[in-house]
Amino acid sequence: MPTLLHLDSSPRQGSVSRQISGEFAETWRKTNSGGEYVYRDLAADPVPHVDHAQIEVMHRLETEGVRDLAVAREFAKTPEEKASWAVTWPLIEELLAADTILLGVPMYNFSVPSTFKAWFDRVLIAPLIADPATGQGPLTGKKVVVASARGGAYGPGTPRHDFDHQEPYLKAALSMVGLAGDLTFLHAELTKSAHVPRLAQFKELAATSYQTAIDGARTHGGA
């Protein structure tokens, strides 16, 4: 039975990234009527930032070279570590169980929202990191789709292309855990043209970019 893990990180209900991820999820659920759908709203229900207790566990995993997930699951020792690990492990289980991972991630200040970063920092543990020699890991082979909204234009050839620390970061971060092999970005750009007067001239370009992202969500959601 196929499983979709859907994460949204924008704090604004009805945001463009939520619209795109929602379109993908709706299409996927229609296409996979018997599939399992798991949803997390990282803005409404934030994942706590990594704390001292989790870092202690992660350091021991690295020091001892633990790659076995079953061993890692029971690796917390102190009450504080066990409490922190109890927050982290369900997130890891969701990742492991998913066939498709849908990430609603708008660009915030040239990068990603802290709500998304807090989630990713929790799940990036040593046993999930891909083998540097082979690029393979426990998460390899899963499909990942990023539903993105950007207030300006950051594509190749635009003046602010070098300011884009969202897509490059996500590519690098996801590649660490073997999730960059089947990775699709659905960008809707120039979203600020809807309410920033100096960008009003770009409304038509924004509408085209948005429609392209929505069409992409329908296509990839039904694939």
N, C-alpha and C positions, 0 to 999 in steps of 0.2 A: 504494500500500500504506500503510494507516494506521500511525502510529508513536506509541507511548506512552512518554513519559519519566517515570519514577517515582523520586522522591527521598524518602528517609526521613532524619530528623534526630534522632530520639530515641536516646539512648545505651542505652536499656533494651530488650533483646530481648523481644518479647511485649508491648510497651507498647500502650496503647489507640490511640494515633495510628497505630502500625504495623498493628494489627488492622483499623482502618478503611481505611487505604490498601491493605492486602493484599486486603481484600474487593473494593474497586473494581478493583484490578489483575486479580484472578482472574476477575471478571465480564467485564471488558474483553477479556481474552485468550480467553475462551470465545466471546464475541461476534465478535471479530476474529481468527479462527483463522489467517488469513494475514498478520496484522499483525506489526510489529516491536516488541519490548519491550526498552527500555533501562532498567537499574536502577542507581542509585547509593545506597550507604549512606553518608551524610555523617558518621555517627558512627564507623563501623568504619574508614572510609577518608576522613579529613577533608581538605577542600580547604585548602591553606595560605592564611593571611590575606594580603590585599593587601600588597605590599611596596613599597619605594621605587622599584624598577625598573618595576613596573607603573604606578605613579602617574606616573612620568615619561612613559611611553608615552601614558597617558590624557590628560595635560595637553597633549601635542603634538597629539593628535587633536582636542581641543577648540580649541586655539589656531589650528590650520590649518583648522578647520571640516570635517574629513573625515567624510563620511557613507557612503562606499563601503566595504562590508565587505571586498571583495577587496583594496583598498588598505590597510585597517586590519590585515588578516591579516599583511602584510609590514612593518608599521610599526616593529617593534622594531629597534634599531640596535646597541647594545652587547651583549657576551656575556651580561651580567647581565639585560638587558631581554629578550633572546631566550629565556633560560632561564625567566624568569617568564611570558612570553607563551606559552611552550609548555605551561605549566600551564593557563592561561586559555582558550586557543583551543579545545581539545576540548570544554570545557563550553559554549562558545558554539555550536559546531557541533551539539551535541546538542539545544540549545534550538531552533535553526533547523530541524532535521530533524523535530522532534516536531509532531504534530497536536494531541495532548492532553498536558498537563503535570499530573502528580499530585504534590502536595507533602504529605508527612507532617510536620506542624509542630505539636508540642505547645506550650502556653503555658508559658514559664519566667519566673518573676518578672515577670509581667504582659506579657511580650513574647515574643520568639522565641529559640530556642537559638542560641548563637554558631556552631554548625556550619552552620546554615542561612544566617546572616548572612554568614559567610565566603564561602560559595558565591555568594550574590547580589552581594556586593561585587566579586567577580571578574568576573561576567558583565555588570554594568551599565557598558557602555562607550558612548561618545558615539554611534556609528553605530546602536546599538539603541534609543536614546531616541526616543520617539514625537515627531512634529512637534507643537509646542504649538498650532499653528493648526488642524490637522486631527485630532490625536489618533491619527494613523496611523503605523505603523513596521514594520520587518521582521517583527516577531512578532505583529502584529495579526491577529486571526481565529482564534487558537489557543484551545482550550478549556482552562481551568485549574480544577482541583479541589483544595481544601485539606482534608486530613484532620487534624482538630484534637482535642486532648484538653486539658481544663482542670480543675485540681483543685477549683476552686470554681464559682460561678455568676456569669456576667458578661453575660448577655443583657439586653435592654431592660427596665427596671423593677426590676432587682435592685440591691441596695445598692452593689455593686461594679462597676456598669456603666461608670462613668467610669475605672475602673482597667484597663480592657481596652485595652492598647496592642499587642495581637497582631493582631486583625483590622483595625483602622484602619491600622496600619503596613503590613500586607501589601497592603491595597487601594491605599494611596498608592504604595508601592514598585513594585507590579506595573503600576500605571497609567502609571508613568514609561516603561515599555518596551512599552506598548500591550497589556498582558495582563489588563486589568480588564474588558474588554467582555463576556466569557463566563466569569465567575468565580463558583464555588460554594464555600461553606464548609459542611463537615460537622462540627459541633461535638458532642463528647461531654463533658458538664459534670459537675461534682461527683465526679470520679474518686477524690478523696482520701477520700470517704466509706467506701471499702472498707477503709481502714486507720487513719484518724484518728478516735479515739473520739468527739470532740465533733461530728463530722459524720455519725455513724452514722445519725442520724434521717433523712438525705437519701438513703439507699441506694436506696429505691424510685424517687425522682426520677432518680437517677443511672442506674439500669437502663433507665428509659424514654428518657432522653437518649441513652444508648449504642445502644439498639435503633433509635432514629430515625436516628442517624448511620449505622449498618450498613445499614439499609433504604435510606437515601439513596445509599450507596456502590453498592449493587446496582442501584438505578434508574439512576443517572448512568453507571455503568460499562457498562450495557447499552444506553445511548441511542445 
